[in-house]
């Protein structure tokens, strides 16, 4: 951890009790004057840090913007996902940034956030609207020991982690719409985009892109999206702390990824099925060259959706665009 990360971690751990400049100086191995200098820089960055002779330094509030040192302080050590964090004020797409890192052989676990994206993208080439300071737009580099056919497991793991992180932070209970949407009813609040670099028999890397609409009001969304999109602010009726939500989601992602690495995908898929609003529904799934209509029944061991067609055949679906089908559910 760098000095600012360690100072912020110590301030958060101390809470109302505060921590003395002497204790911070000893922990960092620097002078009290050096601690004061870093505190002043953090204040300039928007952190309200109070100093008193009786309680030392106390963190009163944080700015409403993402700060890499603060996110690392909230996450703490020992993580794979979140072992390093970078924050851009603006970029075309965080997935593009992480894809370049993957080609440069950066190790897995780095997370790249952007306060805004000019060319954010979702599945099937769709644009992802990413206004500054209103959501969480980030990408994670992973290098899982999985065959390409099992990459769908990562989508399942990520969807469960994002849903759990949102629930933990907000108290709201989102559902998962197959394959990778986090929804409230019929309106999407978050999406996941998985992009692979793979050989025939193994995955070289995965770029996991996640977008969460946090503090957008309805009038800040494009008119054509208002009927199908929502935000945590709209659903919860209040503004949420984006940094705290980011740390919570990353913690859930790291825990879920650890379970996948240990071979416990079945536990995660069971939770996915409990949270999924698609299962049990009669659906139409449009893929590049075909359309499948039937009842969504379950997930298989690789994370593919099992759909029972009207002719009784069980289809294994690993990608596509899903909508509710008309007519009775068989």
Residue frames as qw, qx, qy, qz and C-alpha x, y, z in Angstrom:
[[0.000, 0.887, 0.462, 0.000, 0.00, 0.00, 0.00],
 [0.361, 0.470, -0.060, 0.803, 1.19, 3.53, -0.70],
 [0.146, -0.060, -0.525, 0.837, 1.09, 6.17, 2.10],
 [0.416, -0.072, -0.042, -0.906, -2.29, 7.67, 1.16],
 [0.707, -0.149, -0.608, -0.329, -3.90, 4.23, 1.02],
 [0.527, -0.135, -0.714, 0.441, -2.47, 3.33, 4.42],
 [0.046, -0.007, 0.337, -0.940, -3.57, 6.64, 5.95],
 [0.572, -0.105, -0.230, -0.780, -7.12, 6.26, 4.65],
 [0.700, -0.137, -0.698, -0.069, -7.26, 2.62, 5.78],
 [0.355, -0.091, -0.645, 0.671, -6.10, 3.65, 9.28],
 [0.242, -0.043, 0.144, -0.959, -8.62, 6.50, 9.45],
 [0.678, -0.142, -0.426, -0.581, -11.49, 4.22, 8.43],
 [0.648, -0.131, -0.725, 0.195, -10.41, 1.56, 10.92],
 [0.199, -0.023, -0.526, 0.827, -10.17, 4.13, 13.74],
 [0.172, -0.674, -0.669, -0.262, -13.64, 5.58, 13.11],
 [0.262, -0.894, -0.155, -0.327, -14.90, 8.03, 15.73],
 [0.760, -0.557, -0.028, 0.335, -12.01, 7.18, 18.07],
 [0.251, 0.935, -0.249, 0.000, -9.54, 8.79, 15.68],
 [0.908, -0.036, -0.021, 0.417, -5.84, 8.08, 15.36],
 [0.303, -0.855, 0.114, 0.406, -2.92, 10.25, 16.39],
 [0.480, 0.820, -0.308, -0.053, -0.35, 11.70, 14.04],
 [0.239, -0.616, 0.747, -0.069, 2.32, 9.90, 16.07],
 [0.727, 0.035, 0.676, -0.119, 0.63, 6.53, 15.48],
 [0.725, 0.672, 0.126, -0.084, 0.28, 7.21, 11.77],
 [0.195, 0.844, -0.500, -0.008, 3.92, 8.32, 11.56],
 [0.451, -0.417, 0.786, -0.075, 5.09, 5.14, 13.32],
 [0.789, 0.289, 0.529, -0.122, 2.96, 2.93, 11.07],
 [0.646, 0.763, 0.025, 0.013, 4.25, 4.60, 7.90],
 [0.792, -0.176, 0.084, 0.579, 7.84, 4.97, 9.11],
 [0.313, 0.586, 0.144, 0.733, 7.86, 8.72, 8.40],
 [0.147, -0.027, -0.408, 0.901, 7.84, 11.95, 10.40],
 [0.118, 0.636, 0.652, -0.396, 4.69, 13.55, 11.80],
 [0.133, 0.603, -0.156, -0.771, 5.34, 16.46, 9.43],
 [0.091, 0.134, -0.821, -0.547, 5.22, 14.03, 6.50],
 [0.031, 0.450, 0.887, -0.095, 1.91, 12.65, 7.79],
 [0.113, 0.683, 0.312, -0.651, 0.52, 16.19, 8.07],
 [0.101, 0.426, -0.492, -0.753, 1.63, 16.88, 4.48],
 [0.081, -0.125, -0.923, -0.355, -0.23, 13.79, 3.17],
 [0.042, 0.584, 0.722, -0.368, -3.31, 14.71, 5.23],
 [0.125, 0.614, -0.002, -0.780, -3.29, 18.16, 3.62],
 [0.132, 0.209, -0.726, -0.642, -3.13, 16.60, 0.15],
 [0.050, -0.352, -0.934, -0.049, -6.07, 14.34, 0.99],
 [0.081, 0.644, 0.455, -0.609, -8.03, 17.37, 2.20],
 [0.150, 0.472, -0.348, -0.796, -7.32, 19.10, -1.12],
 [0.142, -0.011, -0.894, -0.426, -8.72, 15.99, -2.85],
 [0.524, -0.338, -0.323, -0.712, -12.00, 16.48, -0.96],
 [0.628, -0.281, -0.703, 0.182, -11.59, 14.34, 2.18],
 [0.348, -0.769, 0.075, -0.532, -12.92, 16.02, 5.32],
 [0.743, -0.075, -0.533, 0.398, -10.30, 15.04, 7.91],
 [0.361, -0.871, 0.000, -0.335, -10.68, 16.68, 11.30],
 [0.594, 0.205, -0.551, 0.550, -7.74, 17.08, 13.67],
 [0.488, -0.784, -0.013, -0.384, -8.05, 17.52, 17.43],
 [0.050, 0.604, -0.703, 0.372, -5.59, 17.29, 20.33],
 [0.615, -0.229, 0.604, -0.453, -7.76, 14.68, 22.07],
 [0.864, 0.237, 0.403, -0.187, -8.73, 12.37, 19.19],
 [0.426, -0.248, 0.634, 0.596, -6.03, 12.94, 16.61],
 [0.237, 0.193, -0.516, -0.800, -7.21, 12.65, 13.03],
 [0.477, 0.325, 0.756, -0.308, -10.78, 11.62, 12.21],
 [0.028, 0.086, 0.682, 0.726, -12.24, 11.03, 8.74],
 [0.341, 0.345, 0.455, -0.747, -15.60, 12.84, 8.62],
 [0.707, 0.569, 0.296, -0.298, -16.56, 12.45, 4.97],
 [0.520, -0.117, 0.624, 0.572, -15.25, 11.49, 1.54],
 [0.262, 0.411, -0.257, -0.834, -15.71, 13.21, -1.83],
 [0.776, 0.372, 0.427, -0.277, -18.26, 11.90, -4.31],
 [0.596, 0.666, -0.407, -0.189, -15.65, 10.74, -6.74],
 [0.990, -0.061, -0.044, 0.123, -13.64, 7.57, -7.18],
 [0.034, -0.851, 0.514, -0.106, -10.10, 7.62, -5.82],
 [0.785, 0.235, -0.573, 0.030, -7.78, 4.65, -6.35],
 [0.203, 0.306, -0.722, 0.587, -6.03, 4.98, -2.96],
 [0.517, -0.154, 0.381, -0.751, -9.37, 5.17, -1.16],
 [0.886, 0.095, -0.236, -0.387, -10.75, 2.12, -2.98],
 [0.638, 0.272, -0.674, 0.256, -7.63, 0.14, -2.09],
 [0.078, -0.279, 0.627, -0.724, -7.97, 1.28, 1.53],
 [0.720, -0.071, 0.167, -0.669, -11.59, 0.12, 1.65],
 [0.873, 0.191, -0.404, -0.197, -10.73, -3.24, 0.06],
 [0.644, -0.607, 0.461, -0.067, -7.77, -4.06, 2.27],
 [0.067, 0.545, -0.804, -0.229, -4.99, -6.57, 1.49],
 [0.415, -0.063, 0.901, -0.107, -5.24, -10.19, 0.39],
 [0.669, 0.537, 0.289, -0.426, -7.48, -9.75, -2.63],
 [0.527, 0.116, 0.630, 0.559, -7.01, -11.09, -6.16],
 [0.147, 0.706, 0.471, 0.508, -9.68, -8.84, -7.67],
 [0.240, -0.948, -0.078, -0.192, -8.71, -5.38, -6.46],
 [0.784, -0.313, -0.001, 0.536, -5.03, -6.06, -5.77],
 [0.268, -0.164, 0.177, 0.933, -4.46, -2.96, -7.92],
 [0.224, 0.788, 0.559, -0.128, -6.93, -0.21, -8.87],
 [0.256, -0.041, 0.242, 0.935, -6.69, 2.58, -11.42],
 [0.197, 0.756, 0.539, -0.314, -9.18, 5.40, -11.93],
 [0.286, 0.174, 0.393, 0.856, -9.49, 7.52, -15.09],
 [0.228, 0.402, 0.270, -0.844, -11.55, 10.68, -15.24],
 [0.713, 0.517, 0.062, -0.470, -12.54, 9.76, -18.79],
 [0.261, -0.295, 0.833, 0.389, -11.71, 7.03, -21.25],
 [0.484, 0.120, -0.548, -0.671, -13.28, 5.60, -24.36],
 [0.885, -0.213, -0.281, -0.304, -13.91, 2.21, -22.75],
 [0.475, -0.629, 0.587, -0.182, -12.44, 0.61, -19.63],
 [0.940, 0.089, 0.328, 0.008, -12.58, -2.75, -21.46],
 [0.660, 0.699, -0.132, 0.241, -10.20, -1.36, -24.09],
 [0.105, -0.811, 0.494, -0.294, -7.79, -0.17, -21.39],
 [0.710, -0.373, 0.572, -0.169, -7.77, -3.56, -19.67],
 [0.915, 0.376, 0.141, 0.036, -7.49, -5.44, -22.97],
 [0.432, 0.776, -0.367, 0.276, -4.23, -3.60, -23.64],
 [0.388, -0.636, 0.593, -0.306, -3.04, -4.47, -20.12],
 [0.921, -0.029, 0.366, -0.128, -3.85, -8.12, -20.82],
 [0.803, 0.562, -0.073, 0.185, -1.73, -8.08, -23.98],
 [0.162, 0.772, -0.471, 0.395, 1.06, -6.46, -21.94],
 [0.683, -0.033, -0.701, 0.204, 0.92, -9.47, -19.57],
 [0.267, -0.444, 0.393, -0.759, -0.29, -7.54, -16.52],
 [0.123, -0.066, -0.967, 0.213, -1.25, -10.05, -13.85],
 [0.312, -0.542, -0.674, -0.394, -4.88, -10.74, -13.09],
 [0.382, -0.589, -0.582, 0.411, -6.92, -8.79, -10.58],
 [0.151, -0.136, 0.008, 0.979, -6.28, -5.22, -11.71],
 [0.147, 0.733, 0.657, -0.092, -9.46, -3.10, -11.83],
 [0.201, 0.046, 0.207, 0.956, -9.85, -0.01, -14.02],
 [0.100, 0.733, 0.593, -0.318, -12.62, 2.51, -13.30],
 [0.200, 0.259, 0.270, 0.905, -13.63, 5.53, -15.36],
 [0.148, 0.392, 0.449, -0.789, -15.75, 8.39, -14.08],
 [0.627, 0.575, 0.142, -0.506, -17.12, 8.58, -17.61],
 [0.540, -0.019, 0.720, 0.436, -16.76, 6.68, -20.89],
 [0.305, 0.492, -0.214, -0.787, -17.15, 8.16, -24.35],
 [0.618, 0.232, -0.599, -0.453, -17.59, 4.79, -26.07],
 [0.414, -0.178, 0.808, -0.379, -18.81, 2.46, -23.35],
 [0.553, 0.120, -0.626, -0.537, -20.34, -0.69, -24.77],
 [0.698, -0.148, 0.544, -0.441, -22.64, -3.47, -23.75],
 [0.563, 0.040, 0.813, 0.142, -23.50, -6.82, -25.25],
 [0.534, 0.554, 0.606, 0.202, -24.20, -7.25, -28.97],
 [0.406, 0.264, 0.222, 0.847, -22.38, -4.00, -29.81],
 [0.168, -0.862, -0.427, -0.215, -24.86, -1.78, -27.98],
 [0.190, 0.563, -0.275, 0.756, -23.75, 1.54, -26.53],
 [0.527, -0.538, -0.575, 0.319, -23.57, 1.89, -22.74],
 [0.023, -0.854, -0.052, -0.518, -24.38, 5.40, -21.55],
 [0.719, -0.257, -0.385, 0.519, -21.78, 6.36, -18.92],
 [0.007, -0.896, -0.053, -0.441, -22.33, 9.90, -17.56],
 [0.375, 0.401, -0.539, 0.638, -19.67, 11.34, -15.28],
 [0.079, -0.222, 0.610, -0.756, -20.03, 10.72, -11.56],
 [0.681, -0.090, 0.014, -0.727, -23.37, 8.92, -11.86],
 [0.975, -0.013, -0.091, -0.203, -22.45, 5.26, -11.91],
 [0.553, -0.521, 0.621, 0.192, -19.75, 2.63, -11.70],
 [0.792, 0.583, -0.144, -0.114, -18.10, 1.84, -15.01],
 [0.306, -0.687, 0.658, 0.029, -15.19, -0.57, -14.61],
 [0.862, 0.322, -0.373, -0.121, -13.33, -3.56, -16.00],
 [0.663, -0.552, 0.503, -0.054, -11.40, -6.39, -14.36],
 [0.500, 0.526, -0.671, -0.149, -8.57, -8.48, -15.81],
 [0.822, -0.277, 0.441, -0.232, -8.81, -12.21, -15.06],
 [0.377, 0.478, -0.769, -0.195, -6.73, -15.20, -16.07],
 [0.801, -0.203, 0.386, -0.410, -8.86, -18.20, -15.03],
 [0.091, -0.293, 0.933, 0.190, -7.68, -21.78, -15.48],
 [0.639, 0.362, 0.537, -0.414, -10.74, -22.73, -17.53],
 [0.383, 0.185, 0.719, 0.550, -11.37, -24.10, -21.02],
 [0.127, -0.017, -0.234, -0.964, -13.11, -21.62, -23.36],
 [0.404, -0.372, -0.728, -0.411, -16.33, -23.68, -23.20],
 [0.460, -0.538, -0.626, 0.327, -16.58, -22.92, -19.47],
 [0.197, 0.157, -0.070, 0.965, -16.24, -19.14, -19.84],
 [0.399, -0.558, -0.411, -0.601, -19.99, -18.77, -19.26],
 [0.637, -0.461, -0.531, 0.317, -19.28, -19.70, -15.64],
 [0.345, -0.084, -0.176, 0.918, -17.61, -16.31, -15.23],
 [0.238, -0.369, -0.300, -0.847, -20.77, -14.53, -16.38],
 [0.648, -0.518, -0.532, -0.168, -22.79, -16.46, -13.79],
 [0.612, -0.305, -0.392, 0.615, -20.25, -15.76, -11.04],
 [0.180, 0.095, -0.002, 0.979, -20.12, -12.06, -11.91],
 [0.373, -0.475, -0.407, -0.685, -23.89, -11.65, -12.03],
 [0.674, -0.532, -0.504, 0.089, -24.30, -13.22, -8.59],
 [0.529, -0.209, -0.262, 0.780, -21.51, -11.06, -7.15],
 [0.004, 0.245, 0.143, 0.959, -22.93, -7.82, -8.56],
 [0.523, -0.535, -0.463, -0.475, -26.43, -8.66, -7.34],
 [0.692, -0.457, -0.453, 0.327, -25.09, -9.53, -3.88],
 [0.399, -0.036, -0.143, 0.905, -22.99, -6.36, -3.74],
 [0.202, -0.398, -0.258, -0.857, -25.96, -4.18, -4.65],
 [0.645, -0.547, -0.485, -0.225, -28.14, -5.92, -2.06],
 [0.654, -0.313, -0.393, 0.565, -25.52, -5.59, 0.68],
 [0.261, 0.024, -0.058, 0.963, -24.96, -1.89, 0.06],
 [0.256, -0.213, -0.223, -0.916, -28.51, -0.72, -0.67],
 [0.375, 0.115, 0.741, -0.545, -30.84, -3.23, 0.96],
 [0.667, 0.383, -0.134, -0.624, -32.60, -3.54, -2.41],
 [0.663, -0.081, 0.744, 0.021, -33.14, -6.98, -3.93],
 [0.433, 0.541, -0.422, -0.585, -32.32, -7.04, -7.64],
 [0.899, 0.119, 0.415, -0.076, -32.87, -10.08, -9.82],
 [0.237, -0.403, 0.688, 0.556, -30.75, -11.57, -12.60],
 [0.758, 0.534, 0.123, -0.355, -32.07, -11.74, -16.14],
 [0.766, -0.075, 0.505, 0.391, -30.18, -14.28, -18.23],
 [0.863, 0.048, -0.358, 0.353, -27.46, -14.01, -19.32],
 [0.558, -0.023, -0.278, 0.782, -25.95, -10.98, -17.63],
 [0.122, -0.580, -0.124, -0.796, -28.43, -8.26, -16.72],
 [0.190, -0.270, -0.712, 0.620, -29.20, -7.12, -13.18],
 [0.194, -0.429, -0.473, -0.744, -32.79, -5.93, -13.09],
 [0.219, 0.202, 0.623, -0.723, -35.64, -4.60, -11.00],
 [0.628, 0.513, 0.408, -0.419, -38.73, -6.03, -12.62],
 [0.752, 0.528, 0.320, 0.231, -38.33, -5.39, -16.33],
 [0.197, 0.961, -0.139, 0.138, -35.83, -2.52, -15.99],
 [0.850, 0.141, -0.228, 0.454, -32.08, -2.99, -16.14],
 [0.344, -0.934, 0.094, 0.033, -29.80, -1.41, -13.53],
 [0.308, -0.674, 0.628, 0.238, -26.50, -3.14, -14.36],
 [0.891, 0.427, -0.088, -0.128, -24.91, -5.14, -17.14],
 [0.614, -0.503, 0.554, 0.251, -21.90, -7.39, -17.60],
 [0.697, 0.664, -0.226, -0.150, -19.76, -7.78, -20.73],
 [0.761, -0.380, 0.481, 0.210, -17.28, -10.65, -20.98],
 [0.591, 0.743, -0.287, -0.127, -14.55, -10.46, -23.63],
 [0.903, -0.268, 0.299, 0.150, -12.13, -13.38, -24.09],
 [0.318, 0.707, -0.612, -0.159, -8.63, -13.88, -25.35],
 [0.824, -0.186, 0.500, -0.188, -8.41, -17.64, -25.86],
 [0.122, 0.361, -0.856, -0.350, -6.73, -20.52, -27.64],
 [0.643, -0.083, -0.616, -0.448, -8.58, -23.68, -28.63],
 [0.697, -0.238, -0.664, 0.131, -7.89, -25.40, -25.32],
 [0.453, -0.451, -0.461, 0.615, -7.41, -22.62, -22.77],
 [0.007, 0.962, 0.241, 0.127, -8.32, -19.04, -21.88],
 [0.542, 0.292, -0.204, 0.761, -5.43, -16.59, -22.03],
 [0.058, -0.113, -0.393, 0.911, -7.35, -13.79, -20.35],
 [0.047, -0.698, -0.698, -0.156, -10.81, -12.42, -19.68],
 [0.028, 0.130, -0.115, 0.984, -11.80, -8.77, -19.62],
 [0.158, -0.578, -0.792, 0.116, -14.84, -8.47, -17.38],
 [0.005, 0.243, 0.061, 0.968, -16.68, -5.19, -17.97],
 [0.185, -0.569, -0.765, 0.238, -19.37, -4.06, -15.53],
 [0.039, -0.324, -0.090, -0.941, -21.66, -1.03, -15.63],
 [0.215, -0.535, -0.759, 0.303, -23.97, -0.07, -12.75],
 [0.067, -0.625, -0.224, -0.745, -26.37, 2.87, -12.97],
 [0.385, -0.245, -0.654, 0.604, -26.10, 4.29, -9.45],
 [0.063, -0.538, -0.404, 0.737, -27.25, 7.90, -9.01],
 [0.000, 0.139, 0.526, 0.839, -28.92, 8.73, -12.30],
 [0.414, 0.374, 0.443, -0.702, -32.33, 10.38, -12.27],
 [0.611, 0.461, 0.641, 0.047, -34.85, 9.38, -14.93],
 [0.376, 0.912, 0.090, -0.139, -34.41, 12.65, -16.82],
 [0.160, -0.744, 0.581, 0.288, -30.66, 11.97, -17.12],
 [0.557, 0.011, 0.803, 0.211, -31.32, 8.85, -19.17],
 [0.116, 0.081, -0.589, -0.796, -31.96, 8.93, -22.92],
 [0.619, 0.066, 0.148, -0.769, -35.69, 9.01, -23.51],
 [0.758, 0.193, -0.512, -0.354, -35.62, 5.74, -25.45],
 [0.451, 0.151, -0.825, 0.303, -34.13, 3.92, -22.42],
 [0.293, -0.300, 0.435, -0.797, -36.42, 5.17, -19.65],
 [0.847, -0.102, -0.061, -0.518, -38.92, 2.33, -20.05],
 [0.944, 0.086, -0.312, 0.062, -36.25, -0.38, -19.89],
 [0.546, 0.259, -0.467, 0.645, -33.52, 1.10, -17.65],
 [0.503, -0.829, -0.188, -0.158, -33.38, 2.25, -14.05],
 [0.320, 0.548, -0.532, 0.560, -30.86, 3.24, -11.38],
 [0.462, -0.257, -0.728, 0.436, -30.28, 2.47, -7.73],
 [0.027, 0.085, 0.258, -0.962, -31.29, 6.05, -6.90],
 [0.510, -0.114, -0.366, -0.770, -34.61, 5.63, -8.73],
 [0.672, -0.213, -0.700, -0.114, -35.28, 2.28, -7.05],
 [0.520, -0.269, -0.609, 0.535, -34.11, 3.26, -3.58],
 [0.137, -0.905, -0.339, -0.220, -35.26, 6.88, -3.52],
 [0.409, -0.872, 0.162, 0.213, -31.91, 8.19, -2.30],
 [0.439, 0.771, -0.457, 0.060, -28.32, 8.82, -3.35],
 [0.956, -0.259, 0.021, 0.134, -25.76, 6.08, -2.72],
 [0.293, -0.791, 0.477, 0.247, -22.04, 6.24, -1.91],
 [0.804, 0.522, -0.250, -0.135, -20.41, 5.04, -5.13],
 [0.216, 0.604, -0.734, 0.225, -17.01, 4.32, -3.54],
 [0.488, -0.226, 0.727, -0.428, -18.54, 2.17, -0.82],
 [0.866, 0.313, 0.193, -0.338, -20.68, 0.35, -3.39],
 [0.599, 0.636, -0.486, -0.034, -17.62, -0.21, -5.58],
 [0.035, -0.483, 0.820, -0.305, -15.67, -1.73, -2.70],
 [0.678, -0.019, 0.581, -0.451, -18.63, -3.94, -1.75],
 [0.852, 0.455, -0.029, -0.258, -19.09, -5.23, -5.30],
 [0.444, 0.631, -0.630, 0.092, -15.36, -5.89, -5.73],
 [0.316, -0.365, 0.788, -0.383, -15.28, -7.76, -2.42],
 [0.809, 0.175, 0.419, -0.374, -18.16, -9.95, -3.58],
 [0.729, 0.605, -0.288, -0.141, -16.48, -10.49, -6.97],
 [0.150, 0.594, -0.765, 0.198, -13.24, -11.54, -5.31],
 [0.526, -0.177, 0.729, -0.401, -15.05, -13.97, -3.00],
 [0.845, 0.356, 0.225, -0.330, -17.09, -15.49, -5.85],
 [0.585, 0.661, -0.468, -0.046, -14.04, -15.79, -8.09],
 [0.133, -0.488, 0.818, -0.275, -12.23, -17.55, -5.25],
 [0.723, 0.051, 0.579, -0.374, -15.07, -20.06, -4.99],
 [0.799, 0.555, -0.089, -0.215, -14.90, -20.67, -8.74],
 [0.316, 0.669, -0.665, 0.102, -11.13, -21.24, -8.55],
 [0.331, -0.311, 0.822, -0.344, -11.71, -23.77, -5.76],
 [0.184, -0.055, -0.925, -0.328, -14.16, -25.72, -7.92],
 [0.107, 0.389, 0.758, -0.513, -17.33, -24.63, -6.13],
 [0.156, -0.033, -0.406, -0.900, -19.20, -23.34, -9.18],
 [0.316, -0.420, -0.819, -0.231, -22.27, -25.44, -8.28],
 [0.244, -0.544, -0.556, 0.579, -22.79, -23.34, -5.13],
 [0.011, 0.341, -0.096, -0.935, -22.73, -20.13, -7.13],
 [0.226, -0.113, -0.696, -0.672, -25.00, -21.51, -9.86],
 [0.248, -0.507, -0.815, 0.129, -27.53, -22.55, -7.20],
 [0.097, -0.577, -0.313, 0.748, -27.65, -18.95, -5.97],
 [0.069, 0.161, -0.457, -0.872, -27.86, -17.67, -9.56],
 [0.227, -0.321, -0.832, -0.391, -30.93, -19.84, -10.13],
 [0.209, -0.602, -0.657, 0.403, -32.57, -18.54, -6.94],
 [0.069, -0.569, -0.063, 0.817, -32.02, -14.95, -8.10],
 [0.088, -0.046, 0.648, 0.755, -32.84, -15.46, -11.78],
 [0.482, 0.389, 0.321, -0.717, -36.14, -14.06, -13.09],
 [0.441, 0.382, -0.583, -0.565, -35.74, -15.90, -16.43],
 [0.077, 0.057, -0.995, 0.026, -36.07, -19.47, -15.15],
 [0.229, 0.412, 0.813, -0.343, -39.55, -20.93, -15.44],
 [0.345, 0.643, 0.062, -0.681, -40.49, -18.39, -18.12],
 [0.723, 0.468, 0.459, 0.220, -41.36, -19.04, -21.73],
 [0.193, -0.739, 0.245, 0.597, -38.63, -17.21, -23.64],
 [0.739, 0.655, 0.082, 0.132, -37.48, -16.33, -27.12],
 [0.524, -0.619, 0.340, 0.477, -33.70, -16.35, -27.56],
 [0.630, 0.776, -0.005, -0.009, -32.30, -14.76, -30.69],
 [0.650, -0.428, 0.402, 0.483, -28.80, -15.77, -31.72],
 [0.033, -0.498, 0.461, 0.734, -26.81, -14.85, -34.79],
 [0.248, 0.154, -0.758, -0.583, -28.32, -17.46, -37.09],
 [0.386, -0.321, -0.845, -0.184, -31.28, -18.93, -35.24],
 [0.421, -0.402, 0.193, -0.790, -34.13, -18.38, -32.81],
 [0.336, -0.117, -0.918, 0.176, -35.01, -20.72, -29.94],
 [0.500, -0.392, 0.011, -0.772, -38.41, -20.60, -28.23],
 [0.679, -0.192, -0.708, 0.032, -39.19, -22.61, -25.13],
 [0.610, -0.769, -0.099, -0.163, -39.21, -22.77, -21.35],
 [0.245, 0.646, -0.585, 0.424, -36.03, -21.73, -19.51],
 [0.861, -0.340, -0.366, -0.102, -35.42, -24.59, -17.09],
 [0.760, -0.596, 0.080, 0.246, -31.98, -24.46, -15.48],
 [0.155, 0.833, -0.522, -0.100, -28.23, -24.02, -15.83],
 [0.959, 0.087, -0.242, 0.118, -25.85, -26.82, -16.71],
 [0.771, -0.476, -0.025, 0.422, -22.45, -27.42, -15.10],
 [0.530, 0.118, 0.181, 0.820, -20.72, -24.99, -17.49],
 [0.009, 0.457, 0.233, -0.858, -23.22, -22.17, -16.95],
 [0.122, -0.100, -0.633, -0.758, -25.21, -22.66, -20.16],
 [0.534, 0.088, 0.307, -0.783, -28.98, -22.00, -20.04],
 [0.123, 0.119, 0.972, 0.163, -31.10, -25.11, -20.59],
 [0.464, 0.233, 0.013, -0.855, -34.23, -24.36, -22.63],
 [0.397, 0.215, 0.892, -0.009, -36.94, -26.97, -23.30],
 [0.181, 0.097, -0.442, -0.873, -38.40, -26.27, -26.74],
 [0.693, 0.106, 0.145, -0.699, -42.03, -26.83, -27.70],
 [0.798, 0.265, -0.490, -0.230, -40.89, -30.06, -29.40],
 [0.898, -0.439, 0.017, -0.040, -39.41, -31.37, -26.15],
 [0.773, 0.321, -0.220, 0.501, -35.76, -30.95, -27.12],
 [0.515, -0.789, -0.068, 0.329, -33.39, -29.57, -24.47],
 [0.529, 0.729, -0.053, 0.431, -31.24, -26.78, -25.94],
 [0.640, -0.463, -0.121, 0.601, -27.97, -25.65, -24.35],
 [0.261, 0.891, 0.163, 0.333, -27.73, -21.86, -24.85],
 [0.651, -0.290, -0.150, 0.685, -24.50, -19.98, -24.12],
 [0.130, -0.294, 0.041, 0.946, -25.38, -16.60, -25.61],
 [0.048, 0.503, 0.696, 0.509, -28.10, -14.59, -27.25],
 [0.183, -0.166, 0.111, -0.963, -30.73, -11.92, -26.74],
 [0.122, -0.327, -0.927, 0.135, -33.60, -13.07, -24.52],
 [0.356, -0.139, 0.033, -0.924, -37.17, -11.80, -24.29],
 [0.466, 0.138, 0.755, -0.440, -40.37, -13.24, -22.90],
 [0.060, -0.068, -0.811, -0.579, -42.24, -15.25, -25.51],
 [0.574, -0.026, 0.031, -0.818, -45.95, -14.96, -26.16],
 [0.751, -0.019, -0.578, -0.317, -48.22, -17.88, -25.54],
 [0.814, -0.529, 0.067, -0.231, -48.63, -20.36, -22.68],
 [0.064, -0.624, 0.772, -0.099, -45.67, -21.91, -20.90],
 [0.782, 0.049, -0.571, -0.246, -45.60, -25.64, -21.67]]
